[in-house]
């Protein structure tokens, strides 16, 4: 009978120890995240960041004809905010008129000079031809006098008659020469007038051309749409202070938001895996809850080197299959290009895979506890990896190493 209290005390201690172990183990296990081993088709892809752009857009251009008037650099002095929705004909930007205003003043001065020269040539020609006409009339009268004198000499001595014939011949020759000279002078004067008129018309057209172009320095939208700043060759967007030149006089664009593309760059190591027509999973960094699908439309044949990078990359254009009102040009995209699918395999999250020395293992749930399970792996994608040996479908494994294992 004396042993009974000791048995009771021992039993209580055993219960307390077991309860402490159970609850502490349960608490540890409850803090661990578990995942199931999945079986199915495993997608392998190339991941890259990209940027949205409209497949089609209409340019909002600066003045046409800047090169003809020899104006090569025009700065933007005012520009509405990017993303503004405008109607057709609405104000978009203003360009600096300083250089073209100087050209207009020079053209007006040149036009005045050409007008003055035209008037001078016209007056000189009128006076010169009038003088030649008077001289021609006098030569004609003199010729008629010589004819009359010769007719009156028919009863004179032969020598006198001969002298009259010589005088008449001289008068005829002088008249013919004066007539030819008048015709040549007329042609010459007409040519001078034509040259002066051409120069006048040239200066008038030049001045009118500048006047028309200067009116285009206030830029309006060709149609309704959202204004997106134009990107230059170096990736910088045109803004107030940027220069517009005759070779690329685009200020902004009006993109067609109903058809969007993602422009991305794939490094030279992975580009051999990329071909036209491959499917793409697309995420929008600004809206993590939205996912889209796409298809590769083009792959560049020649690599390029991006600024501040030594690696060679290839441009890849991806067409989005869906549309959404939240999509805007220049938004950053996360693109996963599906290059291959491995069918009917086991796979787990990469984070669940553990390594120690040369062994690869996972923590496999075993009742209320867990144990290390050696595994063999296959190919992987960005988040998951194929398991070829060591696990079966629906096995429960820990996503991270247990706290007690981390302390070892």
C-alpha positions in Angstrom: 0.0 0.0 0.0 2.9 2.3 0.6 4.0 2.1 -3.1 0.7 3.5 -4.4 1.6 7.2 -3.8 4.8 6.7 -5.7 3.0 5.1 -8.6 0.6 8.1 -8.8 3.4 10.6 -8.6 5.3 8.8 -11.3 2.3 8.6 -13.6 1.7 12.4 -13.1 5.3 13.2 -14.0 5.1 10.9 -17.1 1.9 12.6 -18.2 3.4 16.1 -17.7 6.6 15.1 -19.7 4.6 13.6 -22.5 2.2 16.6 -22.6 5.1 19.0 -22.6 6.8 17.1 -25.5 3.6 16.9 -27.4 2.6 20.5 -27.1 6.1 21.9 -27.7 6.5 19.6 -30.8 3.0 20.7 -32.0 3.9 24.3 -31.5 7.2 23.9 -33.5 5.4 22.0 -36.2 2.5 24.6 -36.3 5.1 27.3 -37.1 6.4 25.4 -40.1 5.0 25.9 -43.6 4.2 22.8 -45.5 3.6 22.1 -49.2 2.5 19.1 -51.2 4.6 17.3 -53.8 2.8 18.0 -57.1 2.6 15.9 -60.2 1.8 17.1 -63.6 3.2 19.1 -66.6 6.2 21.1 -65.6 6.8 24.4 -67.6 10.3 25.6 -68.2 10.8 29.2 -69.3 13.1 32.2 -69.6 12.2 35.1 -67.4 12.8 38.7 -68.3 11.6 42.2 -67.5 10.0 44.3 -70.2 8.1 47.4 -71.0 4.7 47.9 -72.4 4.2 49.7 -75.7 1.3 50.1 -78.1 1.5 47.9 -81.2 0.2 50.9 -83.3 0.3 54.6 -82.5 0.0 57.9 -84.3 2.8 60.4 -84.1 2.2 64.0 -82.9 4.8 65.7 -85.1 6.4 69.0 -85.1 6.6 71.3 -88.2 7.3 69.7 -91.6 9.9 71.4 -93.8 12.4 72.5 -91.2 15.3 71.3 -93.4 14.1 73.3 -96.4 14.4 76.5 -94.4 17.6 75.4 -92.8 16.4 75.2 -89.2 17.9 72.1 -87.6 17.3 72.4 -83.9 14.1 73.5 -82.2 13.5 73.2 -78.5 10.2 72.4 -76.8 9.2 75.3 -74.6 5.9 73.9 -73.3 4.3 70.4 -73.3 1.2 69.1 -71.6 1.6 66.4 -69.0 2.1 62.8 -70.2 -1.0 60.7 -69.9 -3.3 63.6 -70.7 -6.3 62.5 -72.8 -6.9 65.0 -75.6 -9.5 65.5 -78.3 -8.7 66.0 -82.0 -7.2 69.4 -82.5 -6.4 70.0 -78.9 -3.3 71.8 -77.8 -0.2 69.6 -77.1 3.0 71.6 -77.2 4.8 74.8 -78.2 8.2 75.1 -79.8 10.8 77.8 -79.5 10.4 80.4 -82.3 13.7 82.3 -81.8 15.6 80.8 -84.7 12.8 80.7 -87.2 11.7 84.3 -86.3 15.2 85.4 -87.3 14.9 83.4 -90.5 11.5 85.2 -91.2 13.1 88.6 -90.8 15.9 87.7 -93.1 13.4 86.4 -95.6 11.4 89.6 -95.4 14.5 91.7 -96.1 15.5 89.5 -99.0 12.0 89.8 -100.4 12.2 93.6 -100.2 15.5 93.6 -102.0 14.2 91.3 -104.7 11.1 93.5 -105.2 13.3 96.6 -105.4 15.6 94.9 -107.9 12.6 93.8 -110.0 11.3 97.3 -110.1 14.8 98.7 -111.1 15.2 96.1 -113.9 11.7 96.9 -115.1 12.4 100.7 -115.3 15.9 100.3 -116.8 14.5 98.0 -119.5 11.6 100.3 -120.3 14.0 103.3 -120.7 16.6 101.4 -122.7 14.0 99.9 -125.1 12.3 103.3 -125.5 15.6 104.9 -126.5 16.3 102.1 -129.0 12.8 102.4 -130.5 13.3 106.2 -131.0 16.7 105.5 -132.6 15.1 102.9 -134.9 12.4 105.4 -136.0 15.1 108.0 -136.8 17.0 105.4 -138.8 13.8 104.6 -140.7 13.2 108.3 -141.5 16.8 108.8 -142.6 16.4 105.8 -144.9 13.3 107.3 -146.5 15.1 110.6 -147.1 17.9 108.8 -148.9 15.4 107.1 -151.1 13.8 110.4 -152.0 17.1 112.1 -152.7 18.1 109.2 -155.0 14.9 109.5 -156.9 15.5 113.2 -157.5 19.0 112.5 -158.8 18.0 110.6 -161.9 18.9 113.6 -164.2 22.2 114.3 -162.3 25.7 113.3 -163.3 26.5 109.6 -162.9 28.9 110.4 -160.0 26.2 112.2 -158.1 23.8 109.4 -158.7 26.4 106.9 -157.5 27.0 108.9 -154.3 23.2 108.9 -153.7 23.2 105.1 -154.1 26.0 104.7 -151.6 24.3 106.9 -149.1 21.1 104.9 -149.5 22.9 101.7 -149.0 24.5 103.0 -145.8 21.2 104.0 -144.5 19.6 100.6 -145.2 22.5 98.9 -143.5 22.3 101.2 -140.5 18.5 100.6 -140.2 19.0 96.8 -140.4 21.7 96.9 -137.7 19.5 99.1 -135.5 16.5 96.7 -136.0 18.6 93.7 -135.1 20.1 95.5 -132.1 16.6 96.3 -130.9 15.5 92.7 -131.2 18.6 91.5 -129.3 18.1 94.1 -126.6 14.5 93.1 -126.3 15.4 89.5 -125.8 18.1 90.5 -123.3 15.7 92.7 -121.4 13.1 89.9 -121.3 15.8 87.6 -119.8 16.7 90.2 -117.2 13.1 90.7 -116.3 12.6 86.9 -116.1 15.6 86.5 -113.8 14.4 89.3 -111.6 10.9 87.9 -111.5 12.1 84.4 -110.7 14.2 85.8 -107.8 11.2 87.8 -106.6 9.0 84.7 -106.7 11.6 82.6 -105.0 12.0 85.0 -102.1 8.2 85.4 -101.9 7.7 81.6 -101.7 10.5 81.3 -99.1 8.9 83.9 -97.0 5.5 82.3 -97.3 7.0 78.9 -96.5 8.6 80.2 -93.3 5.3 81.9 -92.3 3.4 78.6 -92.8 6.0 76.6 -90.8 6.1 79.1 -87.9 2.3 78.7 -87.6 3.0 75.0 -86.9 5.1 75.8 -83.9 2.0 75.4 -81.8 1.3 71.7 -82.0 -2.1 70.1 -81.8 -3.3 66.5 -81.6 -4.2 64.9 -84.9 -6.9 62.8 -83.2 -8.4 61.8 -79.9 -6.2 59.8 -77.6 -3.7 59.7 -74.6 -0.5 61.7 -75.0 2.6 59.7 -74.4 6.0 61.4 -74.7 8.2 60.2 -77.6 11.2 58.1 -76.8 14.5 59.0 -78.4 17.2 56.5 -79.6 18.9 56.6 -76.2 15.7 55.8 -74.3 15.1 59.3 -72.9 11.7 60.8 -73.3 11.2 64.2 -75.0 10.1 66.8 -72.6 10.3 70.6 -72.1 13.8 71.6 -73.1 14.3 68.6 -75.5 15.4 69.3 -79.1 13.3 68.5 -82.1 15.2 68.1 -85.4 14.1 67.7 -89.0 15.1 64.0 -89.1 12.9 63.0 -86.1 10.5 65.8 -85.5 8.1 63.8 -83.3 7.1 65.4 -80.0 4.7 62.7 -78.6 2.5 59.8 -79.7 -1.1 58.7 -79.4 -0.9 55.0 -78.8 -3.7 52.5 -79.7 -4.3 51.0 -76.2 -6.5 48.2 -77.6 -3.4 46.3 -78.8 -0.4 46.2 -76.6 3.1 44.8 -76.9 5.8 44.0 -74.3 9.3 44.8 -75.4 11.9 42.8 -73.6 15.6 41.9 -73.9 16.9 38.4 -73.6 20.6 37.7 -72.9 22.7 35.9 -75.5 22.9 32.7 -73.4 19.1 32.2 -73.5 18.3 33.6 -76.9 18.8 30.3 -78.6 15.8 29.0 -76.7 13.5 31.7 -77.9 11.6 31.4 -81.2 8.6 33.2 -82.8 5.2 31.9 -81.7 6.2 30.7 -78.2 3.6 31.4 -75.4 4.4 33.9 -72.7 3.0 34.5 -69.2 2.9 38.2 -68.5 2.6 40.1 -65.2 2.3 43.8 -64.6 4.5 45.1 -61.8 2.0 47.9 -61.0 -0.9 45.5 -60.7 0.5 42.2 -59.2 -3.0 40.7 -59.1 -3.4 40.9 -62.9 -2.0 38.3 -65.2 -2.0 38.1 -69.0 -0.9 35.8 -71.7 1.0 36.6 -74.9 2.9 35.3 -77.8 6.3 36.1 -79.2 5.9 38.1 -82.4 9.5 38.8 -83.3 13.1 38.0 -82.2 16.0 40.3 -83.2 18.7 38.7 -85.4 21.4 41.0 -84.1 22.3 41.6 -80.5 22.9 45.0 -78.9 24.5 46.4 -75.8 22.2 48.3 -73.5 23.5 51.4 -71.6 25.4 50.7 -68.4 25.7 47.0 -69.3 28.4 44.8 -70.7 26.2 41.9 -71.7 24.8 41.5 -75.2 21.0 41.2 -75.4 18.5 40.6 -78.1 15.2 42.4 -78.5 12.1 40.3 -78.2 8.6 41.7 -79.0 5.6 40.0 -77.2 2.0 40.5 -78.2 -0.5 40.5 -75.4 -3.6 38.4 -76.0 -5.8 40.3 -73.6 -6.7 44.0 -73.2 -7.4 45.9 -70.0 -8.1 49.6 -69.2 -5.3 49.6 -66.6 -2.6 48.9 -69.3 -0.5 51.9 -70.2 2.7 52.4 -72.3 6.0 52.2 -70.3 4.6 50.0 -67.6 7.1 47.4 -66.4 6.2 43.8 -67.2 7.5 40.4 -65.9 7.6 38.0 -68.8 8.0 34.2 -68.5 8.6 32.8 -72.0 7.6 29.1 -72.0 10.4 27.3 -73.8 9.6 23.7 -73.0 7.0 21.5 -71.1 8.0 18.3 -69.3 5.0 16.1 -69.0 3.8 14.0 -66.0 6.6 14.7 -63.5 6.9 15.4 -59.7 8.0 18.9 -58.7 8.3 21.0 -55.6 9.2 24.6 -54.8 12.9 25.3 -55.0 12.8 26.9 -51.5 12.0 23.4 -50.1 15.2 21.9 -51.4 18.0 21.7 -48.8 21.7 20.9 -49.4 24.5 19.8 -47.0 27.9 19.0 -48.4 27.2 17.0 -51.5 23.7 15.7 -50.5 20.4 17.1 -51.6 17.3 16.5 -49.4 14.0 17.8 -48.1 12.2 17.7 -44.8 9.4 15.1 -45.1 6.5 15.2 -42.7 6.3 11.9 -40.8 3.3 12.0 -38.5 3.8 14.7 -35.9 7.5 15.0 -36.7 9.6 15.4 -39.8 12.7 13.7 -41.2 15.3 14.3 -43.8 14.6 12.6 -47.2 17.3 12.4 -49.8 16.1 13.3 -53.3 17.4 13.5 -56.9 16.5 16.5 -59.0 16.0 17.4 -62.6 15.4 20.6 -64.5 14.0 23.7 -62.8 12.3 26.9 -63.6 12.3 30.2 -61.7 10.2 28.9 -58.7 10.1 25.1 -58.9 12.3 22.0 -59.6 11.6 18.5 -60.8 12.1 15.5 -58.4 13.2 12.3 -60.1 13.7 10.1 -57.0 12.9 10.2 -53.3 9.3 11.5 -53.2 5.9 10.6 -54.4 2.8 12.6 -55.3 1.0 14.4 -52.3 3.9 13.9 -49.9 4.0 16.7 -47.4 7.3 18.5 -47.1 8.5 21.6 -45.2 9.1 24.7 -47.2 11.9 25.8 -44.9 14.4 24.1 -42.6 12.9 23.6 -39.1 14.1 26.0 -36.4 15.8 23.2 -34.5 17.8 22.2 -37.6 18.9 25.8 -38.3 20.5 25.9 -34.8 22.7 22.8 -35.6 
